[in-house]
Structure formats: structure tokens, C-alpha cells
Amino acid sequence: MPDTMEFSRKPILVLGASGYIGVRVVSALAGRPRYRPIEASRHSAPPVDATDLNAVTVALQNVDCVINCIAGNDRAMVLATQTLCDAARGTPLAGSFT
């Protein structure tokens, strides 16, 4: 049976968890007894593409909040943020960027 302390820790999804800032955010959260960071990135298991609405929607399941540490070019960062907002609202993407 899992430790009951683990159940009382607040689950926080960290998008871009394998990047420079994301690694540090995950480490800081893991060092706090109140939080349980959930790592999400292209390199996590399972991999999470922050621009894929279905992948982000699945990653958002059973978390209390999200910290967005996605990095990239302007287009990728805007698309990832739009995808996160759409997944959080439960609505499809309003459009795409070219």
C-alpha cells in the first residue's frame, strides 16, 4: 500500500519538466512535503507533446495546478500555451498558427 503521505501531497503538473527551468522547478517542488510534481515533457514517460490537445488533456487529469515551463521559438510557445488553455477549458483549439 502506498504511503498515505503521498496521497496528501498536492499534484502539480510541470510542462517542460526536462528543460533548464523545468528541472529546477521539479526539484524545488519535490523538496517540499506539500507538493508532488508530475513531470511532463517530450522526454517523460509517457512523452507529452505540449502542442497536442489530447496529450495535454490527458496530462491534466487529476492535477491541482500546472506550471508551464515550455521553451522554444515564439510560434511553439504560443501554440503550447493555447493548447494548455484549451485543454484546461475542455474546448478544441480555436485555430492554428502559421
Jmol script that loads the backbone (N, CA, C; Angstrom):
load data "model"
ATOM      1  N   MET A   1       0.844  -1.180   0.000  1.00  0.00           N
ATOM      2  CA  MET A   1       0.000   0.000   0.000  1.00  0.00           C
ATOM      3  C   MET A   1       0.890   1.245   0.000  1.00  0.00           C
ATOM      4  N   PRO A   2       0.577   2.219  -0.853  1.00  0.00           N
ATOM      5  CA  PRO A   2       1.401   3.430  -0.905  1.00  0.00           C
ATOM      6  C   PRO A   2       1.330   4.219   0.394  1.00  0.00           C
ATOM      7  N   ASP A   3       2.365   4.959   0.625  1.00  0.00           N
ATOM      8  CA  ASP A   3       2.437   5.818   1.801  1.00  0.00           C
ATOM      9  C   ASP A   3       1.299   6.831   1.749  1.00  0.00           C
ATOM     10  N   THR A   4       0.543   6.974   2.843  1.00  0.00           N
ATOM     11  CA  THR A   4      -0.585   7.916   2.865  1.00  0.00           C
ATOM     12  C   THR A   4      -0.115   9.354   2.730  1.00  0.00           C
ATOM     13  N   MET A   5       1.125   9.633   3.082  1.00  0.00           N
ATOM     14  CA  MET A   5       1.665  10.984   2.925  1.00  0.00           C
ATOM     15  C   MET A   5       1.677  11.384   1.453  1.00  0.00           C
ATOM     16  N   GLU A   6       1.935  10.415   0.571  1.00  0.00           N
ATOM     17  CA  GLU A   6       1.968  10.692  -0.861  1.00  0.00           C
ATOM     18  C   GLU A   6       0.595  11.151  -1.360  1.00  0.00           C
ATOM     19  N   PHE A   7      -0.489  10.604  -0.800  1.00  0.00           N
ATOM     20  CA  PHE A   7      -1.836  10.985  -1.217  1.00  0.00           C
ATOM     21  C   PHE A   7      -2.184  12.402  -0.783  1.00  0.00           C
ATOM     22  N   SER A   8      -1.589  12.868   0.279  1.00  0.00           N
ATOM     23  CA  SER A   8      -1.924  14.202   0.777  1.00  0.00           C
ATOM     24  C   SER A   8      -1.117  15.301   0.087  1.00  0.00           C
ATOM     25  N   ARG A   9      -0.122  14.932  -0.695  1.00  0.00           N
ATOM     26  CA  ARG A   9       0.679  15.928  -1.412  1.00  0.00           C
ATOM     27  C   ARG A   9      -0.089  16.439  -2.624  1.00  0.00           C
ATOM     28  N   LYS A  10      -0.066  17.737  -2.838  1.00  0.00           N
ATOM     29  CA  LYS A  10      -0.792  18.381  -3.936  1.00  0.00           C
ATOM     30  C   LYS A  10      -0.098  18.081  -5.273  1.00  0.00           C
ATOM     31  N   PRO A  11      -0.800  17.410  -6.222  1.00  0.00           N
ATOM     32  CA  PRO A  11      -0.189  17.102  -7.508  1.00  0.00           C
ATOM     33  C   PRO A  11      -0.112  18.345  -8.405  1.00  0.00           C
ATOM     34  N   ILE A  12       1.078  18.637  -8.883  1.00  0.00           N
ATOM     35  CA  ILE A  12       1.313  19.789  -9.743  1.00  0.00           C
ATOM     36  C   ILE A  12       1.988  19.309 -11.018  1.00  0.00           C
ATOM     37  N   LEU A  13       1.334  19.561 -12.140  1.00  0.00           N
ATOM     38  CA  LEU A  13       1.893  19.194 -13.439  1.00  0.00           C
ATOM     39  C   LEU A  13       2.912  20.247 -13.857  1.00  0.00           C
ATOM     40  N   VAL A  14       4.093  19.803 -14.245  1.00  0.00           N
ATOM     41  CA  VAL A  14       5.125  20.715 -14.742  1.00  0.00           C
ATOM     42  C   VAL A  14       5.360  20.393 -16.210  1.00  0.00           C
ATOM     43  N   LEU A  15       4.830  21.260 -17.084  1.00  0.00           N
ATOM     44  CA  LEU A  15       5.048  21.105 -18.523  1.00  0.00           C
ATOM     45  C   LEU A  15       6.429  21.645 -18.874  1.00  0.00           C
ATOM     46  N   GLY A  16       7.165  20.930 -19.676  1.00  0.00           N
ATOM     47  CA  GLY A  16       8.535  21.333 -19.990  1.00  0.00           C
ATOM     48  C   GLY A  16       9.477  20.961 -18.858  1.00  0.00           C
ATOM     49  N   ALA A  17       9.154  19.862 -18.178  1.00  0.00           N
ATOM     50  CA  ALA A  17       9.902  19.457 -16.982  1.00  0.00           C
ATOM     51  C   ALA A  17      11.347  19.055 -17.246  1.00  0.00           C
ATOM     52  N   SER A  18      11.689  18.763 -18.492  1.00  0.00           N
ATOM     53  CA  SER A  18      13.063  18.333 -18.780  1.00  0.00           C
ATOM     54  C   SER A  18      13.956  19.486 -19.205  1.00  0.00           C
ATOM     55  N   GLY A  19      13.399  20.678 -19.321  1.00  0.00           N
ATOM     56  CA  GLY A  19      14.182  21.841 -19.729  1.00  0.00           C
ATOM     57  C   GLY A  19      14.945  22.465 -18.571  1.00  0.00           C
ATOM     58  N   TYR A  20      15.702  23.483 -18.881  1.00  0.00           N
ATOM     59  CA  TYR A  20      16.560  24.154 -17.898  1.00  0.00           C
ATOM     60  C   TYR A  20      15.758  24.635 -16.687  1.00  0.00           C
ATOM     61  N   ILE A  21      14.672  25.333 -16.914  1.00  0.00           N
ATOM     62  CA  ILE A  21      13.859  25.838 -15.803  1.00  0.00           C
ATOM     63  C   ILE A  21      12.997  24.727 -15.220  1.00  0.00           C
ATOM     64  N   GLY A  22      12.410  23.902 -16.079  1.00  0.00           N
ATOM     65  CA  GLY A  22      11.541  22.834 -15.609  1.00  0.00           C
ATOM     66  C   GLY A  22      12.212  21.884 -14.631  1.00  0.00           C
ATOM     67  N   VAL A  23      13.449  21.511 -14.907  1.00  0.00           N
ATOM     68  CA  VAL A  23      14.198  20.620 -13.997  1.00  0.00           C
ATOM     69  C   VAL A  23      14.315  21.255 -12.616  1.00  0.00           C
ATOM     70  N   ARG A  24      14.579  22.540 -12.573  1.00  0.00           N
ATOM     71  CA  ARG A  24      14.740  23.235 -11.296  1.00  0.00           C
ATOM     72  C   ARG A  24      13.411  23.396 -10.566  1.00  0.00           C
ATOM     73  N   VAL A  25      12.340  23.618 -11.320  1.00  0.00           N
ATOM     74  CA  VAL A  25      11.013  23.719 -10.697  1.00  0.00           C
ATOM     75  C   VAL A  25      10.627  22.376 -10.084  1.00  0.00           C
ATOM     76  N   VAL A  26      10.812  21.295 -10.833  1.00  0.00           N
ATOM     77  CA  VAL A  26      10.502  19.955 -10.323  1.00  0.00           C
ATOM     78  C   VAL A  26      11.313  19.668  -9.059  1.00  0.00           C
ATOM     79  N   SER A  27      12.585  19.996  -9.081  1.00  0.00           N
ATOM     80  CA  SER A  27      13.446  19.765  -7.918  1.00  0.00           C
ATOM     81  C   SER A  27      12.974  20.562  -6.701  1.00  0.00           C
ATOM     82  N   ALA A  28      12.619  21.819  -6.927  1.00  0.00           N
ATOM     83  CA  ALA A  28      12.152  22.659  -5.821  1.00  0.00           C
ATOM     84  C   ALA A  28      10.844  22.125  -5.236  1.00  0.00           C
ATOM     85  N   LEU A  29       9.930  21.711  -6.103  1.00  0.00           N
ATOM     86  CA  LEU A  29       8.659  21.172  -5.623  1.00  0.00           C
ATOM     87  C   LEU A  29       8.844  19.842  -4.897  1.00  0.00           C
ATOM     88  N   ALA A  30       9.724  19.001  -5.426  1.00  0.00           N
ATOM     89  CA  ALA A  30       9.960  17.692  -4.823  1.00  0.00           C
ATOM     90  C   ALA A  30      10.539  17.821  -3.417  1.00  0.00           C
ATOM     91  N   GLY A  31      11.243  18.918  -3.165  1.00  0.00           N
ATOM     92  CA  GLY A  31      11.831  19.139  -1.852  1.00  0.00           C
ATOM     93  C   GLY A  31      10.845  19.652  -0.809  1.00  0.00           C
ATOM     94  N   ARG A  32       9.620  19.875  -1.209  1.00  0.00           N
ATOM     95  CA  ARG A  32       8.583  20.361  -0.303  1.00  0.00           C
ATOM     96  C   ARG A  32       7.607  19.235   0.017  1.00  0.00           C
ATOM     97  N   PRO A  33       7.312  19.027   1.283  1.00  0.00           N
ATOM     98  CA  PRO A  33       6.394  17.933   1.638  1.00  0.00           C
ATOM     99  C   PRO A  33       4.956  18.155   1.185  1.00  0.00           C
ATOM    100  N   ARG A  34       4.605  19.370   0.817  1.00  0.00           N
ATOM    101  CA  ARG A  34       3.230  19.683   0.431  1.00  0.00           C
ATOM    102  C   ARG A  34       2.930  19.373  -1.039  1.00  0.00           C
ATOM    103  N   TYR A  35       3.955  19.279  -1.881  1.00  0.00           N
ATOM    104  CA  TYR A  35       3.737  19.151  -3.315  1.00  0.00           C
ATOM    105  C   TYR A  35       4.269  17.841  -3.874  1.00  0.00           C
ATOM    106  N   ARG A  36       3.619  17.374  -4.937  1.00  0.00           N
ATOM    107  CA  ARG A  36       4.054  16.188  -5.672  1.00  0.00           C
ATOM    108  C   ARG A  36       4.137  16.571  -7.146  1.00  0.00           C
ATOM    109  N   PRO A  37       5.333  16.921  -7.633  1.00  0.00           N
ATOM    110  CA  PRO A  37       5.446  17.316  -9.035  1.00  0.00           C
ATOM    111  C   PRO A  37       5.241  16.129  -9.968  1.00  0.00           C
ATOM    112  N   ILE A  38       4.526  16.406 -11.055  1.00  0.00           N
ATOM    113  CA  ILE A  38       4.315  15.419 -12.102  1.00  0.00           C
ATOM    114  C   ILE A  38       5.013  15.960 -13.334  1.00  0.00           C
ATOM    115  N   GLU A  39       6.057  15.271 -13.772  1.00  0.00           N
ATOM    116  CA  GLU A  39       6.872  15.739 -14.886  1.00  0.00           C
ATOM    117  C   GLU A  39       6.221  15.401 -16.223  1.00  0.00           C
ATOM    118  N   ALA A  40       6.154  16.405 -17.094  1.00  0.00           N
ATOM    119  CA  ALA A  40       5.613  16.197 -18.435  1.00  0.00           C
ATOM    120  C   ALA A  40       6.497  16.926 -19.437  1.00  0.00           C
ATOM    121  N   SER A  41       6.989  16.180 -20.401  1.00  0.00           N
ATOM    122  CA  SER A  41       7.804  16.754 -21.469  1.00  0.00           C
ATOM    123  C   SER A  41       7.884  15.734 -22.596  1.00  0.00           C
ATOM    124  N   ARG A  42       8.552  16.108 -23.665  1.00  0.00           N
ATOM    125  CA  ARG A  42       8.750  15.157 -24.758  1.00  0.00           C
ATOM    126  C   ARG A  42       9.627  13.996 -24.316  1.00  0.00           C
ATOM    127  N   HIS A  43      10.357  14.170 -23.226  1.00  0.00           N
ATOM    128  CA  HIS A  43      11.289  13.156 -22.752  1.00  0.00           C
ATOM    129  C   HIS A  43      10.762  12.365 -21.553  1.00  0.00           C
ATOM    130  N   SER A  44       9.559  12.677 -21.089  1.00  0.00           N
ATOM    131  CA  SER A  44       8.998  11.970 -19.940  1.00  0.00           C
ATOM    132  C   SER A  44       8.342  10.667 -20.400  1.00  0.00           C
ATOM    133  N   ALA A  45       7.982   9.858 -19.438  1.00  0.00           N
ATOM    134  CA  ALA A  45       7.263   8.626 -19.757  1.00  0.00           C
ATOM    135  C   ALA A  45       5.892   8.698 -19.115  1.00  0.00           C
ATOM    136  N   PRO A  46       4.819   8.755 -19.868  1.00  0.00           N
ATOM    137  CA  PRO A  46       4.795   8.815 -21.325  1.00  0.00           C
ATOM    138  C   PRO A  46       5.180  10.204 -21.832  1.00  0.00           C
ATOM    139  N   PRO A  47       5.662  10.296 -23.049  1.00  0.00           N
ATOM    140  CA  PRO A  47       6.022  11.605 -23.594  1.00  0.00           C
ATOM    141  C   PRO A  47       4.777  12.481 -23.772  1.00  0.00           C
ATOM    142  N   VAL A  48       4.934  13.772 -23.524  1.00  0.00           N
ATOM    143  CA  VAL A  48       3.829  14.717 -23.669  1.00  0.00           C
ATOM    144  C   VAL A  48       4.268  15.822 -24.626  1.00  0.00           C
ATOM    145  N   ASP A  49       3.574  15.902 -25.771  1.00  0.00           N
ATOM    146  CA  ASP A  49       3.798  16.980 -26.723  1.00  0.00           C
ATOM    147  C   ASP A  49       2.869  18.112 -26.309  1.00  0.00           C
ATOM    148  N   ALA A  50       3.420  19.235 -25.867  1.00  0.00           N
ATOM    149  CA  ALA A  50       2.631  20.344 -25.341  1.00  0.00           C
ATOM    150  C   ALA A  50       1.769  21.016 -26.393  1.00  0.00           C
ATOM    151  N   THR A  51       1.943  20.664 -27.661  1.00  0.00           N
ATOM    152  CA  THR A  51       1.097  21.234 -28.719  1.00  0.00           C
ATOM    153  C   THR A  51      -0.003  20.256 -29.154  1.00  0.00           C
ATOM    154  N   ASP A  52      -0.087  19.112 -28.501  1.00  0.00           N
ATOM    155  CA  ASP A  52      -1.086  18.086 -28.816  1.00  0.00           C
ATOM    156  C   ASP A  52      -2.208  18.168 -27.783  1.00  0.00           C
ATOM    157  N   LEU A  53      -3.390  18.596 -28.214  1.00  0.00           N
ATOM    158  CA  LEU A  53      -4.514  18.802 -27.300  1.00  0.00           C
ATOM    159  C   LEU A  53      -4.846  17.541 -26.510  1.00  0.00           C
ATOM    160  N   ASN A  54      -4.868  16.391 -27.173  1.00  0.00           N
ATOM    161  CA  ASN A  54      -5.196  15.146 -26.469  1.00  0.00           C
ATOM    162  C   ASN A  54      -4.154  14.805 -25.411  1.00  0.00           C
ATOM    163  N   ALA A  55      -2.878  14.951 -25.754  1.00  0.00           N
ATOM    164  CA  ALA A  55      -1.815  14.637 -24.795  1.00  0.00           C
ATOM    165  C   ALA A  55      -1.874  15.554 -23.581  1.00  0.00           C
ATOM    166  N   VAL A  56      -2.115  16.828 -23.804  1.00  0.00           N
ATOM    167  CA  VAL A  56      -2.179  17.782 -22.687  1.00  0.00           C
ATOM    168  C   VAL A  56      -3.438  17.530 -21.854  1.00  0.00           C
ATOM    169  N   THR A  57      -4.544  17.222 -22.508  1.00  0.00           N
ATOM    170  CA  THR A  57      -5.776  16.922 -21.770  1.00  0.00           C
ATOM    171  C   THR A  57      -5.580  15.729 -20.848  1.00  0.00           C
ATOM    172  N   VAL A  58      -4.934  14.698 -21.343  1.00  0.00           N
ATOM    173  CA  VAL A  58      -4.650  13.521 -20.509  1.00  0.00           C
ATOM    174  C   VAL A  58      -3.716  13.891 -19.362  1.00  0.00           C
ATOM    175  N   ALA A  59      -2.695  14.676 -19.647  1.00  0.00           N
ATOM    176  CA  ALA A  59      -1.733  15.069 -18.602  1.00  0.00           C
ATOM    177  C   ALA A  59      -2.392  15.890 -17.503  1.00  0.00           C
ATOM    178  N   LEU A  60      -3.445  16.615 -17.836  1.00  0.00           N
ATOM    179  CA  LEU A  60      -4.125  17.461 -16.850  1.00  0.00           C
ATOM    180  C   LEU A  60      -5.016  16.682 -15.886  1.00  0.00           C
ATOM    181  N   GLN A  61      -5.256  15.420 -16.177  1.00  0.00           N
ATOM    182  CA  GLN A  61      -6.124  14.621 -15.328  1.00  0.00           C
ATOM    183  C   GLN A  61      -5.536  14.485 -13.927  1.00  0.00           C
ATOM    184  N   ASN A  62      -6.354  14.748 -12.934  1.00  0.00           N
ATOM    185  CA  ASN A  62      -6.004  14.539 -11.524  1.00  0.00           C
ATOM    186  C   ASN A  62      -4.854  15.403 -11.024  1.00  0.00           C
ATOM    187  N   VAL A  63      -4.716  16.611 -11.565  1.00  0.00           N
ATOM    188  CA  VAL A  63      -3.736  17.554 -11.025  1.00  0.00           C
ATOM    189  C   VAL A  63      -4.479  18.777 -10.496  1.00  0.00           C
ATOM    190  N   ASP A  64      -3.875  19.441  -9.528  1.00  0.00           N
ATOM    191  CA  ASP A  64      -4.486  20.628  -8.939  1.00  0.00           C
ATOM    192  C   ASP A  64      -4.092  21.909  -9.646  1.00  0.00           C
ATOM    193  N   CYS A  65      -2.906  21.927 -10.225  1.00  0.00           N
ATOM    194  CA  CYS A  65      -2.468  23.113 -10.959  1.00  0.00           C
ATOM    195  C   CYS A  65      -1.347  22.725 -11.917  1.00  0.00           C
ATOM    196  N   VAL A  66      -0.990  23.688 -12.787  1.00  0.00           N
ATOM    197  CA  VAL A  66       0.026  23.460 -13.818  1.00  0.00           C
ATOM    198  C   VAL A  66       1.034  24.592 -13.769  1.00  0.00           C
ATOM    199  N   ILE A  67       2.286  24.235 -13.932  1.00  0.00           N
ATOM    200  CA  ILE A  67       3.345  25.227 -14.121  1.00  0.00           C
ATOM    201  C   ILE A  67       3.881  24.998 -15.530  1.00  0.00           C
ATOM    202  N   ASN A  68       3.786  26.036 -16.358  1.00  0.00           N
ATOM    203  CA  ASN A  68       4.186  25.925 -17.760  1.00  0.00           C
ATOM    204  C   ASN A  68       5.623  26.412 -17.920  1.00  0.00           C
ATOM    205  N   CYS A  69       6.533  25.484 -18.156  1.00  0.00           N
ATOM    206  CA  CYS A  69       7.952  25.807 -18.358  1.00  0.00           C
ATOM    207  C   CYS A  69       8.375  25.513 -19.796  1.00  0.00           C
ATOM    208  N   ILE A  70       7.422  25.518 -20.705  1.00  0.00           N
ATOM    209  CA  ILE A  70       7.700  25.228 -22.109  1.00  0.00           C
ATOM    210  C   ILE A  70       8.617  26.307 -22.677  1.00  0.00           C
ATOM    211  N   ALA A  71       9.601  25.870 -23.440  1.00  0.00           N
ATOM    212  CA  ALA A  71      10.511  26.806 -24.109  1.00  0.00           C
ATOM    213  C   ALA A  71      10.556  26.442 -25.587  1.00  0.00           C
ATOM    214  N   GLY A  72      10.934  27.397 -26.403  1.00  0.00           N
ATOM    215  CA  GLY A  72      11.040  27.168 -27.829  1.00  0.00           C
ATOM    216  C   GLY A  72      10.950  28.478 -28.568  1.00  0.00           C
ATOM    217  N   ASN A  73      10.692  28.396 -29.859  1.00  0.00           N
ATOM    218  CA  ASN A  73      10.531  29.628 -30.625  1.00  0.00           C
ATOM    219  C   ASN A  73       9.165  30.237 -30.310  1.00  0.00           C
ATOM    220  N   ASP A  74       8.940  31.451 -30.769  1.00  0.00           N
ATOM    221  CA  ASP A  74       7.696  32.164 -30.455  1.00  0.00           C
ATOM    222  C   ASP A  74       6.458  31.360 -30.847  1.00  0.00           C
ATOM    223  N   ARG A  75       6.479  30.814 -32.040  1.00  0.00           N
ATOM    224  CA  ARG A  75       5.330  30.057 -32.532  1.00  0.00           C
ATOM    225  C   ARG A  75       5.026  28.860 -31.637  1.00  0.00           C
ATOM    226  N   ALA A  76       6.047  28.103 -31.288  1.00  0.00           N
ATOM    227  CA  ALA A  76       5.860  26.909 -30.458  1.00  0.00           C
ATOM    228  C   ALA A  76       5.353  27.269 -29.070  1.00  0.00           C
ATOM    229  N   MET A  77       5.888  28.325 -28.498  1.00  0.00           N
ATOM    230  CA  MET A  77       5.465  28.715 -27.147  1.00  0.00           C
ATOM    231  C   MET A  77       4.017  29.207 -27.142  1.00  0.00           C
ATOM    232  N   VAL A  78       3.617  29.961 -28.160  1.00  0.00           N
ATOM    233  CA  VAL A  78       2.230  30.429 -28.243  1.00  0.00           C
ATOM    234  C   VAL A  78       1.293  29.252 -28.453  1.00  0.00           C
ATOM    235  N   LEU A  79       1.645  28.346 -29.351  1.00  0.00           N
ATOM    236  CA  LEU A  79       0.800  27.188 -29.621  1.00  0.00           C
ATOM    237  C   LEU A  79       0.674  26.295 -28.391  1.00  0.00           C
ATOM    238  N   ALA A  80       1.775  26.067 -27.671  1.00  0.00           N
ATOM    239  CA  ALA A  80       1.732  25.244 -26.460  1.00  0.00           C
ATOM    240  C   ALA A  80       0.862  25.900 -25.386  1.00  0.00           C
ATOM    241  N   THR A  81       0.957  27.210 -25.247  1.00  0.00           N
ATOM    242  CA  THR A  81       0.144  27.911 -24.250  1.00  0.00           C
ATOM    243  C   THR A  81      -1.328  27.877 -24.644  1.00  0.00           C
ATOM    244  N   GLN A  82      -1.623  28.055 -25.937  1.00  0.00           N
ATOM    245  CA  GLN A  82      -3.002  27.979 -26.410  1.00  0.00           C
ATOM    246  C   GLN A  82      -3.554  26.573 -26.174  1.00  0.00           C
ATOM    247  N   THR A  83      -2.757  25.572 -26.459  1.00  0.00           N
ATOM    248  CA  THR A  83      -3.186  24.187 -26.254  1.00  0.00           C
ATOM    249  C   THR A  83      -3.474  23.923 -24.787  1.00  0.00           C
ATOM    250  N   LEU A  84      -2.614  24.400 -23.901  1.00  0.00           N
ATOM    251  CA  LEU A  84      -2.831  24.232 -22.467  1.00  0.00           C
ATOM    252  C   LEU A  84      -4.132  24.898 -22.036  1.00  0.00           C
ATOM    253  N   CYS A  85      -4.367  26.114 -22.486  1.00  0.00           N
ATOM    254  CA  CYS A  85      -5.595  26.826 -22.123  1.00  0.00           C
ATOM    255  C   CYS A  85      -6.826  26.102 -22.659  1.00  0.00           C
ATOM    256  N   ASP A  86      -6.762  25.636 -23.892  1.00  0.00           N
ATOM    257  CA  ASP A  86      -7.886  24.907 -24.477  1.00  0.00           C
ATOM    258  C   ASP A  86      -8.142  23.594 -23.746  1.00  0.00           C
ATOM    259  N   ALA A  87      -7.090  22.897 -23.398  1.00  0.00           N
ATOM    260  CA  ALA A  87      -7.255  21.633 -22.659  1.00  0.00           C
ATOM    261  C   ALA A  87      -7.865  21.899 -21.285  1.00  0.00           C
ATOM    262  N   ALA A  88      -7.425  22.966 -20.642  1.00  0.00           N
ATOM    263  CA  ALA A  88      -7.951  23.302 -19.318  1.00  0.00           C
ATOM    264  C   ALA A  88      -9.433  23.681 -19.395  1.00  0.00           C
ATOM    265  N   ARG A  89      -9.813  24.336 -20.473  1.00  0.00           N
ATOM    266  CA  ARG A  89     -11.222  24.710 -20.663  1.00  0.00           C
ATOM    267  C   ARG A  89     -12.050  23.550 -21.186  1.00  0.00           C
ATOM    268  N   GLY A  90     -11.402  22.545 -21.731  1.00  0.00           N
ATOM    269  CA  GLY A  90     -12.107  21.428 -22.299  1.00  0.00           C
ATOM    270  C   GLY A  90     -12.704  21.726 -23.657  1.00  0.00           C
ATOM    271  N   THR A  91     -12.110  22.682 -24.368  1.00  0.00           N
ATOM    272  CA  THR A  91     -12.607  23.048 -25.692  1.00  0.00           C
ATOM    273  C   THR A  91     -11.544  22.741 -26.732  1.00  0.00           C
ATOM    274  N   PRO A  92     -11.964  22.538 -27.982  1.00  0.00           N
ATOM    275  CA  PRO A  92     -10.986  22.287 -29.038  1.00  0.00           C
ATOM    276  C   PRO A  92     -10.203  23.561 -29.368  1.00  0.00           C
ATOM    277  N   LEU A  93      -9.083  23.382 -30.013  1.00  0.00           N
ATOM    278  CA  LEU A  93      -8.290  24.528 -30.440  1.00  0.00           C
ATOM    279  C   LEU A  93      -9.122  25.436 -31.333  1.00  0.00           C
ATOM    280  N   ALA A  94      -9.023  26.735 -31.083  1.00  0.00           N
ATOM    281  CA  ALA A  94      -9.784  27.700 -31.868  1.00  0.00           C
ATOM    282  C   ALA A  94      -9.206  27.872 -33.262  1.00  0.00           C
ATOM    283  N   GLY A  95      -7.944  27.637 -33.454  1.00  0.00           N
ATOM    284  CA  GLY A  95      -7.318  27.806 -34.754  1.00  0.00           C
ATOM    285  C   GLY A  95      -5.862  27.396 -34.668  1.00  0.00           C
ATOM    286  N   SER A  96      -5.168  27.556 -35.721  1.00  0.00           N
ATOM    287  CA  SER A  96      -3.746  27.212 -35.708  1.00  0.00           C
ATOM    288  C   SER A  96      -2.945  28.406 -36.172  1.00  0.00           C
ATOM    289  N   PHE A  97      -1.673  28.365 -35.844  1.00  0.00           N
ATOM    290  CA  PHE A  97      -0.768  29.442 -36.227  1.00  0.00           C
ATOM    291  C   PHE A  97       0.048  29.018 -37.431  1.00  0.00           C
ATOM    292  N   THR A  98       0.312  29.927 -38.312  1.00  0.00           N
ATOM    293  CA  THR A  98       1.129  29.614 -39.483  1.00  0.00           C
ATOM    294  C   THR A  98       2.407  30.407 -39.462  1.00  0.00           C
TER     295      THR A  98
END
end "model"
wireframe off; spacefill off
backbone 0.3
color backbone group
